[in-house]
Amino acid sequence: MAELSQEYIHCRTCVVTVTYYPDIHDVRFQVALELCALASRRKITLIVVDDSPDANVRERLQRGSEGYVRVFQQDSDRFAGKGGALRQAIQMARAWLDVADDSSPREAAAICFTEPEKVDLMNHIHLVVMPILAGTSDVTVPLRDDAPFRETYPIEQYHSESFGNMHFDLLAKQIEGFRTEGARKLDWLFGPFALNSRLADAWLSYDGNSWDAQMVPYVRGVRRHNWRITSVPINFRHSREMKEQEEGDPVWTMKRLKQLNVLFDLLGAKELSP
């Protein structure tokens, strides 16, 4: 794969995330501030679509970002729920890339989604988007190295997501597009993914409002349109605050179970099964 300069990557990459915080004292809000600060330090454009009731949340997320972090209130009338926020963010990112990229239209641009708590992903963006910008992949899914995954995540989440990933891989291997060398093992439940901005309509036209809004569009693209999908290993380390907040708490184990049940149906049974 050809080496791409950091400047080239940054001008053709936009990261998006979606947020909701009841107030500025939420632990997750403090972690999201770290994501915004790291995006600014790395000079990576980050678009945030926020539905928090307190406008101070949006002001704080954008404060001191030198223009690299752009925060917008969610338009809930047009883009409802988590899935709607993702669609609004992707639509804004595509528009920004069209304006910011004055290169040949044949050159690719990448939109990368991450949850706001996954701060360290900003340190690996160049690896995640490289196959898209180099023209060798249409979609990429970062793959967590197992040792830091187990070490830095709540142990219950490590086990539930490992189990879920195995299940979806078993289903996906029955589909030709997921049997390529670069796609045999995907980190389905990590969350982040990147797409060629030209393919954004696949997400914008999908109306799911849960975790499926992230994954189903690329599964359909691989199955129906022969998209190339690539798993990209990264040495990701999760936020210490997230592990401390969630580990050993049955509220969060129930959330993990709900996530698996939703995705076993909407992703597994309805999209990956033959």
Backbone as CSV, one residue per row, in Angstrom:
resi,resn,N_x,N_y,N_z,CA_x,CA_y,CA_z,C_x,C_y,C_z
1,MET,0.845,-1.196,0.000,0.000,0.000,0.000,0.877,1.242,0.000
2,ALA,0.567,2.199,-0.855,1.360,3.410,-0.961,1.277,4.214,0.331
3,GLU,2.405,4.837,0.695,2.454,5.664,1.892,1.776,6.998,1.609
4,LEU,0.888,7.417,2.486,0.185,8.679,2.351,0.636,9.614,3.456
5,SER,0.811,10.878,3.122,1.282,11.836,4.108,0.183,12.133,5.125
6,GLN,0.606,12.583,6.302,-0.348,12.943,7.343,-1.264,14.069,6.877
7,GLU,-0.716,15.038,6.172,-1.518,16.144,5.669,-2.575,15.654,4.688
8,TYR,-2.177,14.726,3.803,-3.112,14.170,2.820,-4.254,13.452,3.535
9,ILE,-3.915,12.660,4.541,-4.927,11.906,5.281,-5.895,12.849,5.983
10,HIS,-5.364,13.872,6.627,-6.211,14.768,7.417,-7.166,15.582,6.551
11,CYS,-6.745,16.010,5.373,-7.625,16.842,4.551,-8.685,16.011,3.847
12,ARG,-8.560,14.691,3.873,-9.535,13.815,3.228,-10.249,12.899,4.220
13,THR,-10.177,13.255,5.503,-10.800,12.444,6.543,-11.646,13.319,7.449
14,CYS,-12.829,12.845,7.767,-13.679,13.510,8.752,-14.196,12.446,9.715
15,VAL,-13.980,12.663,11.002,-14.477,11.758,12.034,-15.803,12.312,12.542
16,VAL,-16.758,11.417,12.799,-18.057,11.849,13.311,-18.393,11.075,14.580
17,THR,-19.139,11.730,15.463,-19.641,11.063,16.656,-20.962,11.695,17.047
18,VAL,-21.715,11.008,17.909,-23.008,11.513,18.370,-23.024,11.453,19.890
19,THR,-23.651,12.476,20.515,-23.588,12.585,21.966,-24.924,12.986,22.565
20,TYR,-25.086,12.585,23.827,-26.197,13.051,24.651,-25.745,12.956,26.099
21,TYR,-25.811,14.070,26.822,-25.435,14.089,28.233,-26.474,14.898,29.000
22,PRO,-26.958,14.375,30.124,-27.958,15.116,30.902,-27.411,16.419,31.473
23,ASP,-26.103,16.455,31.758,-25.486,17.683,32.255,-23.975,17.558,32.104
24,ILE,-23.262,18.636,32.420,-21.804,18.660,32.207,-21.047,17.886,33.271
25,HIS,-21.745,17.336,34.248,-21.076,16.555,35.298,-21.055,15.061,34.977
26,ASP,-21.678,14.669,33.894,-21.687,13.270,33.469,-20.257,12.803,33.199
27,VAL,-19.895,11.640,33.763,-18.544,11.102,33.577,-18.222,10.958,32.095
28,ARG,-19.194,10.516,31.318,-18.962,10.306,29.893,-18.731,11.624,29.160
29,PHE,-19.314,12.687,29.666,-19.058,13.996,29.063,-17.597,14.385,29.232
30,GLN,-17.036,14.103,30.392,-15.631,14.421,30.627,-14.727,13.632,29.670
31,VAL,-15.102,12.390,29.396,-14.334,11.574,28.452,-14.477,12.131,27.039
32,ALA,-15.680,12.576,26.677,-15.897,13.163,25.353,-15.052,14.417,25.163
33,LEU,-14.859,15.186,26.226,-13.982,16.353,26.136,-12.564,15.940,25.764
34,GLU,-12.125,14.789,26.271,-10.790,14.275,25.930,-10.707,13.942,24.442
35,LEU,-11.778,13.349,23.905,-11.812,13.034,22.473,-11.665,14.307,21.647
36,CYS,-12.406,15.343,22.019,-12.361,16.605,21.281,-10.979,17.244,21.374
37,ALA,-10.388,17.205,22.554,-9.061,17.792,22.729,-8.023,17.050,21.899
38,LEU,-8.141,15.714,21.838,-7.176,14.932,21.067,-7.356,15.171,19.570
39,ALA,-8.595,15.312,19.116,-8.833,15.629,17.704,-8.173,16.950,17.347
40,SER,-8.300,17.928,18.219,-7.695,19.237,17.970,-6.174,19.143,17.939
41,ARG,-5.604,18.413,18.894,-4.135,18.268,18.931,-3.628,17.560,17.689
42,ARG,-4.377,16.600,17.210,-3.959,15.830,16.040,-4.364,16.494,14.726
43,LYS,-5.110,17.627,14.831,-5.549,18.369,13.650,-6.430,17.508,12.738
44,ILE,-7.353,16.787,13.367,-8.301,15.937,12.657,-9.690,16.547,12.811
45,THR,-10.391,16.743,11.722,-11.730,17.315,11.797,-12.701,16.322,12.432
46,LEU,-13.412,16.785,13.449,-14.392,15.974,14.174,-15.723,16.705,14.168
47,ILE,-16.757,16.057,13.644,-18.109,16.599,13.671,-18.903,15.867,14.745
48,VAL,-19.494,16.640,15.659,-20.270,16.093,16.770,-21.721,16.528,16.596
49,VAL,-22.634,15.560,16.614,-24.064,15.865,16.627,-24.571,15.539,18.026
50,ASP,-25.057,16.562,18.721,-25.384,16.440,20.145,-26.858,16.728,20.394
51,ASP,-27.463,15.927,21.293,-28.874,16.116,21.642,-29.049,16.416,23.127
52,SER,-27.999,16.918,23.781,-28.076,17.222,25.209,-29.019,18.395,25.460
53,PRO,-29.749,18.371,26.584,-30.677,19.468,26.878,-29.979,20.773,27.247
54,ASP,-28.737,20.673,27.700,-27.994,21.851,28.142,-27.073,22.327,27.020
55,ALA,-27.290,23.543,26.524,-26.455,24.079,25.444,-25.007,24.237,25.867
56,ASN,-24.740,24.283,27.184,-23.363,24.381,27.660,-22.532,23.167,27.246
57,VAL,-23.211,22.043,27.082,-22.504,20.837,26.624,-21.884,21.096,25.260
58,ARG,-22.654,21.627,24.340,-22.142,21.868,22.990,-21.044,22.932,22.990
59,GLU,-21.213,23.949,23.802,-20.192,24.994,23.870,-18.884,24.439,24.421
60,ARG,-18.971,23.612,25.453,-17.766,23.049,26.066,-17.058,22.071,25.125
61,LEU,-17.822,21.285,24.366,-17.205,20.325,23.451,-16.387,21.030,22.377
62,GLN,-16.833,22.192,21.954,-16.172,22.900,20.863,-15.122,23.896,21.353
63,ARG,-15.137,24.222,22.623,-14.267,25.262,23.160,-12.788,24.928,22.932
64,GLY,-12.053,25.885,22.411,-10.605,25.739,22.268,-10.155,24.753,21.216
65,SER,-11.027,24.396,20.286,-10.686,23.345,19.317,-9.999,23.874,18.068
66,GLU,-9.868,25.195,17.964,-9.212,25.827,16.816,-9.862,25.431,15.491
67,GLY,-11.159,25.183,15.529,-11.901,24.888,14.311,-11.915,23.436,13.903
68,TYR,-11.166,22.587,14.597,-11.134,21.174,14.211,-12.351,20.409,14.717
69,VAL,-12.973,20.879,15.790,-14.172,20.239,16.328,-15.375,21.122,16.028
70,ARG,-16.375,20.549,15.353,-17.576,21.292,14.964,-18.779,20.582,15.575
71,VAL,-19.479,21.295,16.454,-20.568,20.690,17.214,-21.900,21.268,16.752
72,PHE,-22.861,20.380,16.488,-24.173,20.786,15.996,-25.256,20.156,16.858
73,GLN,-26.326,20.905,17.091,-27.470,20.347,17.795,-28.198,19.386,16.870
74,GLN,-28.615,18.251,17.434,-29.332,17.271,16.626,-30.666,17.840,16.161
75,ASP,-30.947,17.646,14.891,-32.236,18.032,14.316,-33.174,16.837,14.466
76,SER,-33.821,16.738,15.623,-34.608,15.547,15.938,-35.851,15.398,15.084
77,ASP,-36.313,16.488,14.460,-37.468,16.376,13.573,-37.119,15.603,12.305
78,ARG,-35.914,15.825,11.794,-35.479,15.146,10.562,-34.640,13.914,10.843
79,PHE,-33.926,13.927,11.964,-32.982,12.847,12.268,-33.224,12.374,13.703
80,ALA,-34.194,11.490,13.891,-34.590,11.071,15.231,-33.709,9.932,15.748
81,GLY,-33.471,9.931,17.061,-32.793,8.831,17.721,-31.305,8.773,17.432
82,LYS,-30.664,7.715,17.976,-29.229,7.545,17.768,-28.908,7.345,16.288
83,GLY,-29.706,6.525,15.617,-29.480,6.303,14.191,-29.635,7.578,13.387
84,GLY,-30.607,8.397,13.767,-30.795,9.667,13.084,-29.621,10.605,13.292
85,ALA,-29.100,10.639,14.526,-27.935,11.476,14.808,-26.746,11.043,13.955
86,LEU,-26.571,9.724,13.807,-25.491,9.222,12.958,-25.685,9.671,11.514
87,ARG,-26.924,9.595,11.019,-27.180,10.023,9.637,-26.932,11.522,9.464
88,GLN,-27.342,12.313,10.438,-27.083,13.752,10.358,-25.587,14.025,10.322
89,ALA,-24.829,13.318,11.163,-23.379,13.521,11.217,-22.713,13.121,9.901
90,ILE,-23.133,11.988,9.330,-22.550,11.538,8.070,-22.885,12.511,6.949
91,GLN,-24.117,13.008,6.929,-24.496,13.978,5.907,-23.647,15.244,6.017
92,MET,-23.409,15.717,7.231,-22.590,16.908,7.440,-21.133,16.654,7.060
93,ALA,-20.647,15.469,7.382,-19.263,15.139,7.047,-19.065,15.091,5.539
94,ARG,-20.012,14.492,4.840,-19.899,14.439,3.385,-19.887,15.844,2.788
95,ALA,-20.752,16.718,3.296,-20.782,18.095,2.799,-19.466,18.805,3.093
96,TRP,-18.909,18.578,4.288,-17.642,19.218,4.643,-16.511,18.722,3.743
97,LEU,-16.460,17.447,3.484,-15.409,16.889,2.636,-15.521,17.403,1.210
98,ASP,-16.736,17.590,0.723,-16.921,18.134,-0.622,-16.377,19.551,-0.719
99,VAL,-16.545,20.325,0.368,-16.052,21.699,0.381,-14.551,21.729,0.613
100,ALA,-14.087,20.881,1.531,-12.687,20.965,1.955,-11.725,20.341,0.958
101,ASP,-12.205,19.370,0.198,-11.316,18.634,-0.698,-11.363,19.254,-2.096
102,ASP,-10.313,19.972,-2.482,-10.271,20.602,-3.799,-9.472,19.778,-4.798
103,SER,-9.251,18.501,-4.457,-8.477,17.622,-5.326,-9.373,17.032,-6.410
104,SER,-8.796,16.145,-7.195,-9.553,15.474,-8.244,-10.712,14.696,-7.638
105,PRO,-11.894,14.707,-8.249,-13.023,13.944,-7.711,-12.780,12.442,-7.712
106,ARG,-11.737,11.999,-8.418,-11.432,10.564,-8.426,-10.731,10.133,-7.139
107,GLU,-10.201,11.101,-6.369,-9.501,10.752,-5.143,-10.500,10.546,-4.016
108,ALA,-10.277,9.520,-3.197,-11.231,9.141,-2.165,-11.143,10.057,-0.955
109,ALA,-12.246,10.112,-0.219,-12.293,10.757,1.088,-12.965,9.778,2.040
110,ALA,-12.631,9.873,3.322,-13.115,8.898,4.297,-13.896,9.575,5.416
111,ILE,-14.997,8.945,5.804,-15.768,9.340,6.974,-15.631,8.215,7.989
112,CYS,-15.211,8.561,9.198,-15.006,7.550,10.240,-15.917,7.849,11.420
113,PHE,-16.715,6.881,11.825,-17.566,7.024,13.002,-16.899,6.391,14.208
114,THR,-17.033,7.069,15.351,-16.643,6.467,16.623,-17.582,6.936,17.713
115,GLU,-17.776,6.131,18.741,-18.459,6.611,19.928,-17.541,7.580,20.663
116,PRO,-18.100,8.574,21.360,-17.263,9.603,21.973,-16.383,9.096,23.107
117,GLU,-16.731,7.944,23.697,-15.919,7.414,24.798,-14.656,6.704,24.317
118,LYS,-14.546,6.452,23.006,-13.403,5.705,22.484,-12.296,6.688,22.075
119,VAL,-11.758,7.371,23.065,-10.813,8.473,22.852,-9.591,8.024,22.059
120,ASP,-9.027,6.885,22.424,-7.761,6.436,21.826,-7.869,6.167,20.334
121,LEU,-9.082,6.031,19.809,-9.216,5.780,18.371,-8.574,6.904,17.560
122,MET,-8.611,8.133,18.085,-8.008,9.266,17.377,-6.522,9.042,17.101
123,ASN,-5.873,8.245,17.946,-4.448,7.962,17.743,-4.205,6.949,16.632
124,HIS,-5.284,6.337,16.123,-5.144,5.277,15.116,-5.921,5.584,13.831
125,ILE,-6.437,6.800,13.706,-7.270,7.154,12.555,-6.543,6.912,11.239
126,HIS,-5.248,7.253,11.200,-4.500,7.087,9.939,-4.503,5.640,9.476
127,LEU,-4.419,4.681,10.414,-4.448,3.265,10.048,-5.847,2.854,9.574
128,VAL,-6.862,3.382,10.253,-8.236,2.983,9.946,-8.656,3.438,8.555
129,VAL,-8.280,4.653,8.168,-8.741,5.189,6.878,-7.777,4.919,5.723
130,MET,-6.569,4.478,6.020,-5.558,4.297,4.973,-6.035,3.420,3.816
131,PRO,-6.647,2.239,4.053,-7.078,1.417,2.915,-8.111,2.109,2.034
132,ILE,-8.961,2.952,2.625,-9.960,3.679,1.841,-9.292,4.737,0.988
133,LEU,-8.414,5.526,1.592,-7.756,6.601,0.851,-6.786,6.063,-0.198
134,ALA,-6.241,4.875,0.043,-5.334,4.263,-0.921,-6.083,3.534,-2.034
135,GLY,-7.408,3.427,-1.898,-8.205,2.816,-2.956,-8.288,1.309,-2.908
136,THR,-7.915,0.688,-1.775,-7.938,-0.774,-1.695,-9.142,-1.313,-0.928
137,SER,-9.944,-0.428,-0.332,-11.105,-0.874,0.429,-12.199,0.189,0.362
138,ASP,-13.440,-0.254,0.512,-14.582,0.663,0.544,-15.000,0.985,1.974
139,VAL,-14.859,0.007,2.856,-15.210,0.146,4.266,-14.119,-0.522,5.096
140,THR,-13.793,0.078,6.233,-12.859,-0.561,7.151,-13.483,-0.631,8.538
141,VAL,-13.117,-1.687,9.271,-13.582,-1.878,10.645,-12.353,-2.130,11.503
142,PRO,-12.018,-1.231,12.433,-10.849,-1.457,13.281,-11.051,-2.670,14.186
143,LEU,-9.973,-3.418,14.385,-9.983,-4.646,15.176,-9.097,-4.457,16.402
144,ARG,-9.680,-4.575,17.592,-8.915,-4.396,18.821,-7.958,-5.556,19.060
145,ASP,-6.692,-5.245,19.378,-5.776,-6.277,19.835,-6.342,-6.881,21.116
146,ASP,-6.252,-8.204,21.243,-6.954,-8.878,22.329,-6.428,-8.507,23.709
147,ALA,-5.110,-8.391,23.883,-4.557,-8.149,25.224,-5.042,-6.825,25.818
148,PRO,-4.898,-5.684,25.115,-5.427,-4.439,25.696,-6.957,-4.414,25.749
149,PHE,-7.612,-5.140,24.849,-9.072,-5.260,24.899,-9.475,-5.862,26.241
150,ARG,-8.875,-6.983,26.584,-9.213,-7.645,27.855,-8.786,-6.819,29.064
151,GLU,-7.650,-6.166,28.958,-7.105,-5.420,30.093,-7.879,-4.141,30.396
152,THR,-8.294,-3.408,29.366,-8.808,-2.058,29.580,-10.325,-1.950,29.550
153,TYR,-11.025,-3.020,29.178,-12.496,-2.998,29.146,-13.078,-3.643,30.404
154,PRO,-14.301,-3.281,30.769,-15.007,-4.058,31.798,-15.012,-5.520,31.386
155,ILE,-14.703,-6.405,32.324,-14.527,-7.807,31.955,-15.806,-8.396,31.354
156,GLU,-16.972,-7.935,31.838,-18.232,-8.435,31.284,-18.380,-8.025,29.820
157,GLN,-17.951,-6.810,29.501,-18.040,-6.330,28.122,-17.067,-7.085,27.227
158,TYR,-15.884,-7.373,27.751,-14.912,-8.152,26.972,-15.525,-9.493,26.554
159,HIS,-16.156,-10.175,27.496,-16.706,-11.495,27.188,-17.936,-11.408,26.283
160,SER,-18.829,-10.448,26.543,-20.044,-10.368,25.724,-19.711,-9.989,24.289
161,GLU,-18.790,-9.048,24.104,-18.453,-8.615,22.748,-17.609,-9.662,22.025
162,SER,-16.765,-10.382,22.746,-16.005,-11.469,22.111,-16.953,-12.553,21.614
163,PHE,-17.931,-12.908,22.436,-18.922,-13.910,22.048,-19.726,-13.443,20.839
164,GLY,-20.193,-12.191,20.883,-20.962,-11.659,19.765,-20.167,-11.630,18.477
165,ASN,-18.910,-11.216,18.560,-18.057,-11.186,17.369,-17.902,-12.577,16.757
166,MET,-17.732,-13.586,17.608,-17.605,-14.953,17.101,-18.878,-15.381,16.375
167,HIS,-20.029,-15.047,16.951,-21.303,-15.419,16.330,-21.457,-14.777,14.953
168,PHE,-21.188,-13.479,14.865,-21.356,-12.794,13.581,-20.326,-13.260,12.557
169,ASP,-19.129,-13.598,12.994,-18.134,-14.134,12.066,-18.584,-15.488,11.505
170,LEU,-19.198,-16.309,12.354,-19.698,-17.607,11.885,-20.747,-17.424,10.791
171,LEU,-21.617,-16.432,10.973,-22.624,-16.155,9.951,-22.000,-15.549,8.698
172,ALA,-21.081,-14.593,8.911,-20.522,-13.854,7.774,-19.682,-14.736,6.866
173,LYS,-19.053,-15.767,7.419,-18.181,-16.590,6.569,-18.955,-17.372,5.519
174,GLN,-20.286,-17.379,5.634,-21.117,-18.008,4.602,-21.338,-17.090,3.402
175,ILE,-20.885,-15.842,3.522,-21.090,-14.833,2.484,-19.752,-14.555,1.804
176,GLU,-19.726,-14.634,0.502,-18.466,-14.543,-0.238,-17.665,-13.291,0.109
177,GLY,-18.313,-12.139,0.183,-17.592,-10.895,0.420,-16.906,-10.803,1.758
178,PHE,-17.314,-11.639,2.712,-16.693,-11.658,4.034,-15.675,-12.783,4.183
179,ARG,-15.405,-13.497,3.078,-14.422,-14.581,3.156,-13.048,-14.159,2.650
180,THR,-12.885,-12.902,2.281,-11.583,-12.432,1.817,-10.598,-12.406,2.979
181,GLU,-9.317,-12.390,2.661,-8.280,-12.429,3.698,-8.435,-11.289,4.696
182,GLY,-8.782,-10.094,4.195,-8.861,-8.937,5.073,-10.139,-8.820,5.878
183,ALA,-11.103,-9.729,5.632,-12.394,-9.594,6.305,-12.810,-10.837,7.079
184,ARG,-11.900,-11.796,7.236,-12.292,-13.047,7.875,-12.633,-12.868,9.353
185,LYS,-12.036,-11.872,9.995,-12.322,-11.605,11.405,-12.622,-10.121,11.550
186,LEU,-13.876,-9.797,11.857,-14.272,-8.406,12.052,-14.632,-8.168,13.520
187,ASP,-14.319,-6.980,14.000,-14.674,-6.594,15.365,-16.033,-5.906,15.306
188,TRP,-17.076,-6.709,15.074,-18.418,-6.191,14.838,-18.897,-5.288,15.971
189,LEU,-18.589,-5.650,17.214,-19.160,-4.963,18.364,-18.255,-3.879,18.940
190,PHE,-17.146,-3.610,18.304,-16.305,-2.490,18.731,-17.082,-1.186,18.562
191,GLY,-17.652,-0.978,17.386,-18.450,0.218,17.114,-17.915,1.074,15.994
192,PRO,-16.652,1.533,16.066,-16.129,2.405,15.003,-16.029,1.699,13.651
193,PHE,-16.185,2.486,12.583,-15.986,2.007,11.227,-15.705,3.224,10.364
194,ALA,-15.162,2.991,9.190,-14.921,4.079,8.238,-15.468,3.683,6.884
195,LEU,-15.895,4.672,6.111,-16.463,4.423,4.793,-15.933,5.435,3.791
196,ASN,-15.882,5.011,2.548,-15.618,5.958,1.468,-16.810,6.917,1.406
197,SER,-16.542,8.220,1.416,-17.631,9.196,1.489,-18.605,9.070,0.320
198,ARG,-18.166,8.500,-0.796,-19.069,8.324,-1.943,-20.187,7.319,-1.657
199,LEU,-19.998,6.518,-0.600,-20.976,5.485,-0.270,-21.929,5.920,0.835
200,ALA,-21.884,7.189,1.207,-22.648,7.674,2.361,-24.145,7.450,2.216
201,ASP,-24.666,7.445,0.993,-26.111,7.270,0.800,-26.617,5.961,1.392
202,ALA,-25.765,4.959,1.482,-26.199,3.684,2.062,-26.585,3.851,3.528
203,TRP,-25.898,4.718,4.243,-26.242,5.003,5.639,-27.396,6.000,5.715
204,LEU,-27.396,6.983,4.835,-28.427,8.017,4.875,-29.808,7.469,4.529
205,SER,-29.862,6.391,3.781,-31.145,5.820,3.375,-31.611,4.690,4.290
206,TYR,-30.796,4.321,5.274,-31.179,3.254,6.206,-31.823,3.895,7.431
207,ASP,-32.992,3.417,7.851,-33.747,4.118,8.889,-33.654,3.483,10.268
208,GLY,-32.727,2.566,10.496,-32.579,1.957,11.816,-32.135,2.970,12.866
209,ASN,-32.556,2.751,14.114,-32.261,3.718,15.164,-31.446,3.150,16.310
210,SER,-30.899,1.963,16.149,-30.081,1.381,17.211,-28.677,1.117,16.666
211,TRP,-27.965,0.165,17.283,-26.603,-0.143,16.837,-26.580,-0.628,15.389
212,ASP,-27.715,-1.163,14.918,-27.784,-1.660,13.547,-27.530,-0.569,12.524
213,ALA,-27.791,0.704,12.884,-27.590,1.811,11.940,-26.126,1.961,11.554
214,GLN,-25.231,1.438,12.384,-23.812,1.484,12.067,-23.415,0.355,11.111
215,MET,-23.953,-0.838,11.330,-23.425,-2.047,10.683,-24.199,-2.525,9.461
216,VAL,-25.532,-2.470,9.536,-26.351,-3.036,8.457,-26.013,-2.442,7.094
217,PRO,-25.788,-1.116,6.976,-25.476,-0.591,5.639,-24.229,-1.207,5.019
218,TYR,-23.175,-1.462,5.809,-21.996,-2.049,5.166,-22.169,-3.535,4.892
219,VAL,-22.981,-4.225,5.698,-23.280,-5.625,5.384,-24.028,-5.716,4.057
220,ARG,-25.017,-4.844,3.871,-25.769,-4.843,2.609,-24.872,-4.458,1.439
221,GLY,-23.950,-3.531,1.672,-23.040,-3.138,0.599,-22.156,-4.279,0.150
222,VAL,-21.665,-5.064,1.119,-20.821,-6.219,0.781,-21.642,-7.282,0.069
223,ARG,-22.846,-7.562,0.566,-23.675,-8.625,0.000,-24.232,-8.274,-1.371
224,ARG,-24.709,-7.030,-1.528,-25.461,-6.665,-2.735,-24.623,-5.949,-3.784
225,HIS,-23.551,-5.288,-3.349,-22.820,-4.432,-4.282,-21.323,-4.743,-4.338
226,ASN,-20.927,-5.848,-3.729,-19.526,-6.306,-3.769,-18.543,-5.273,-3.214
227,TRP,-18.976,-4.543,-2.183,-18.036,-3.637,-1.530,-16.871,-4.434,-0.947
228,ARG,-15.723,-3.808,-0.946,-14.543,-4.402,-0.307,-14.484,-3.921,1.142
229,ILE,-14.432,-4.866,2.087,-14.390,-4.518,3.501,-13.116,-5.081,4.120
230,THR,-12.477,-4.293,4.971,-11.174,-4.667,5.517,-11.157,-4.490,7.027
231,SER,-10.653,-5.498,7.727,-10.429,-5.425,9.164,-9.036,-4.844,9.406
232,VAL,-8.943,-3.803,10.243,-7.670,-3.104,10.468,-7.264,-3.254,11.933
233,PRO,-6.261,-4.089,12.242,-5.833,-4.257,13.636,-5.239,-2.969,14.203
234,ILE,-5.667,-2.606,15.415,-5.091,-1.457,16.106,-4.889,-1.802,17.574
235,ASN,-3.907,-1.175,18.174,-3.590,-1.406,19.585,-4.399,-0.430,20.443
236,PHE,-5.717,-0.633,20.446,-6.628,0.301,21.113,-6.702,0.038,22.604
237,ARG,-6.673,1.120,23.377,-6.834,1.045,24.831,-8.029,1.905,25.236
238,HIS,-8.935,1.297,25.966,-10.183,1.965,26.352,-9.949,2.938,27.511
239,SER,-10.879,3.867,27.676,-10.767,4.866,28.733,-10.899,4.215,30.119
240,ARG,-9.977,4.557,30.994,-10.007,4.021,32.364,-11.330,4.364,33.055
241,GLU,-11.845,5.569,32.788,-13.091,5.994,33.437,-14.264,5.094,33.075
242,MET,-14.270,4.587,31.831,-15.363,3.726,31.405,-15.301,2.374,32.121
243,LYS,-14.121,1.830,32.264,-13.967,0.556,32.962,-14.393,0.703,34.423
244,GLU,-13.972,1.797,35.064,-14.300,2.016,36.467,-15.801,2.215,36.668
245,GLN,-16.451,2.893,35.740,-17.883,3.157,35.873,-18.721,1.907,35.661
246,GLU,-18.319,1.030,34.730,-19.203,-0.032,34.273,-18.897,-1.414,34.827
247,GLU,-17.664,-1.694,35.176,-17.310,-3.061,35.586,-17.979,-3.432,36.902
248,GLY,-18.562,-4.619,36.937,-19.186,-5.103,38.158,-20.549,-4.509,38.450
249,ASP,-21.155,-3.841,37.471,-22.458,-3.193,37.659,-23.494,-3.923,36.813
250,PRO,-24.527,-4.511,37.439,-25.520,-5.268,36.660,-26.319,-4.419,35.679
251,VAL,-26.387,-3.105,35.909,-27.058,-2.242,34.936,-26.377,-2.358,33.581
252,TRP,-25.055,-2.431,33.593,-24.304,-2.484,32.334,-24.292,-3.884,31.742
253,THR,-24.329,-4.923,32.581,-24.421,-6.267,32.003,-25.767,-6.455,31.308
254,MET,-26.818,-5.854,31.855,-28.119,-5.923,31.184,-28.082,-5.170,29.859
255,LYS,-27.365,-4.050,29.808,-27.243,-3.321,28.542,-26.516,-4.185,27.509
256,ARG,-25.468,-4.899,27.941,-24.744,-5.771,27.007,-25.676,-6.849,26.451
257,LEU,-26.502,-7.417,27.330,-27.426,-8.458,26.882,-28.436,-7.884,25.886
258,LYS,-28.939,-6.687,26.179,-29.878,-6.050,25.259,-29.226,-5.818,23.901
259,GLN,-27.977,-5.356,23.914,-27.269,-5.116,22.654,-27.159,-6.398,21.841
260,LEU,-26.785,-7.498,22.498,-26.668,-8.761,21.783,-28.015,-9.197,21.214
261,ASN,-29.076,-9.074,22.012,-30.395,-9.496,21.536,-30.843,-8.678,20.327
262,VAL,-30.625,-7.364,20.381,-30.997,-6.503,19.265,-30.224,-6.887,18.005
263,LEU,-28.914,-7.036,18.153,-28.074,-7.285,16.981,-28.164,-8.724,16.485
264,PHE,-28.416,-9.687,17.378,-28.620,-11.050,16.904,-29.824,-11.103,15.965
265,ASP,-30.797,-10.231,16.199,-31.972,-10.172,15.331,-31.722,-9.293,14.110
266,LEU,-31.457,-7.990,14.328,-31.395,-7.041,13.217,-30.183,-7.239,12.320
267,LEU,-29.063,-7.665,12.889,-27.853,-7.895,12.093,-27.692,-9.352,11.718
268,GLY,-27.770,-10.228,12.712,-27.527,-11.648,12.460,-28.618,-12.327,11.663
269,ALA,-29.826,-12.384,12.238,-30.912,-13.127,11.606,-31.401,-12.474,10.316
270,LYS,-31.458,-11.136,10.287,-32.072,-10.454,9.148,-31.091,-10.053,8.052
271,GLU,-29.806,-9.985,8.359,-28.856,-9.491,7.359,-27.729,-10.467,7.022
272,LEU,-27.246,-11.214,8.000,-26.122,-12.100,7.754,-26.508,-13.551,7.479
273,SER,-27.705,-13.939,7.877,-28.112,-15.313,7.642,-28.410,-15.523,6.172
274,PRO,-28.110,-16.730,5.647,-28.352,-17.018,4.214,-29.818,-16.840,3.847
